[in-house]
Amino acid sequence: MAKKNEAEIVENAGGFNFGNFFQGTREELDKVVWPSRKQLISESAAVLLMVTLSASLIYLVDGLFGWVAKQVF
């Protein structure tokens, strides 16, 4: 586990502060690298293709095992 410097540790004796929360949230969202429209579409298509192929493979293997079970029992 990484050890933090004492200067990095912020003590919050006053409890939860909404202003600091929203400021921190905004700072983190500014760090996000959003994908381009073309990248979003191509990666979504790749995910859908892989899910479809995986589901089809599971369906076929399940059918094969069902057929084998009927033959055995």
C-alpha positions as semicolon CSV with decimal commas, in nm:
position;residue;x (nm);y (nm);z (nm)
1;M;0,000;0,000;0,000
2;A;0,139;0,340;-0,092
3;K;0,235;0,567;0,193
4;K;0,104;0,923;0,167
5;N;0,298;1,228;0,269
6;E;0,167;1,414;0,569
7;A;0,106;1,718;0,347
8;E;-0,128;1,517;0,122
9;I;-0,348;1,401;0,407
10;V;-0,637;1,642;0,458
11;E;-0,804;1,638;0,794
12;N;-1,176;1,701;0,788
13;A;-1,271;1,786;1,144
14;G;-1,590;1,969;1,044
15;G;-1,766;1,675;0,880
16;F;-1,896;1,650;0,524
17;N;-1,881;1,965;0,311
18;F;-2,098;1,978;-0,004
19;G;-1,888;2,256;-0,158
20;N;-1,568;2,051;-0,136
21;F;-1,752;1,744;-0,264
22;F;-1,880;1,919;-0,578
23;Q;-1,546;2,090;-0,636
24;G;-1,365;1,756;-0,614
25;T;-1,621;1,593;-0,840
26;R;-1,577;1,864;-1,102
27;E;-1,197;1,833;-1,084
28;E;-1,219;1,458;-1,139
29;L;-1,461;1,495;-1,431
30;D;-1,220;1,742;-1,593
31;K;-0,958;1,462;-1,593
32;V;-1,183;1,223;-1,788
33;V;-1,084;1,162;-2,150
34;W;-1,413;1,128;-2,336
35;P;-1,413;0,913;-2,653
36;S;-1,493;1,055;-2,994
37;R;-1,822;0,963;-3,161
38;K;-1,644;0,733;-3,409
39;Q;-1,455;0,555;-3,130
40;L;-1,772;0,520;-2,922
41;I;-1,963;0,361;-3,211
42;S;-1,683;0,121;-3,310
43;E;-1,619;0,004;-2,954
44;S;-1,992;-0,037;-2,887
45;A;-2,024;-0,247;-3,202
46;A;-1,729;-0,461;-3,090
47;V;-1,890;-0,519;-2,749
48;L;-2,225;-0,611;-2,904
49;L;-2,054;-0,851;-3,145
50;M;-1,861;-1,024;-2,866
51;V;-2,174;-1,054;-2,648
52;T;-2,366;-1,204;-2,941
53;L;-2,088;-1,451;-3,019
54;S;-2,051;-1,550;-2,654
55;A;-2,426;-1,600;-2,611
56;S;-2,442;-1,808;-2,929
57;L;-2,155;-2,026;-2,815
58;I;-2,314;-2,082;-2,473
59;Y;-2,647;-2,167;-2,642
60;L;-2,481;-2,422;-2,872
61;V;-2,278;-2,585;-2,594
62;D;-2,590;-2,602;-2,374
63;G;-2,781;-2,767;-2,660
64;L;-2,500;-3,016;-2,711
65;F;-2,490;-3,107;-2,342
66;G;-2,870;-3,138;-2,337
67;W;-2,862;-3,372;-2,636
68;V;-2,584;-3,582;-2,478
69;A;-2,778;-3,601;-2,151
70;K;-3,088;-3,727;-2,336
71;Q;-2,880;-3,994;-2,510
72;V;-2,722;-4,110;-2,186
73;F;-3,028;-4,102;-1,963
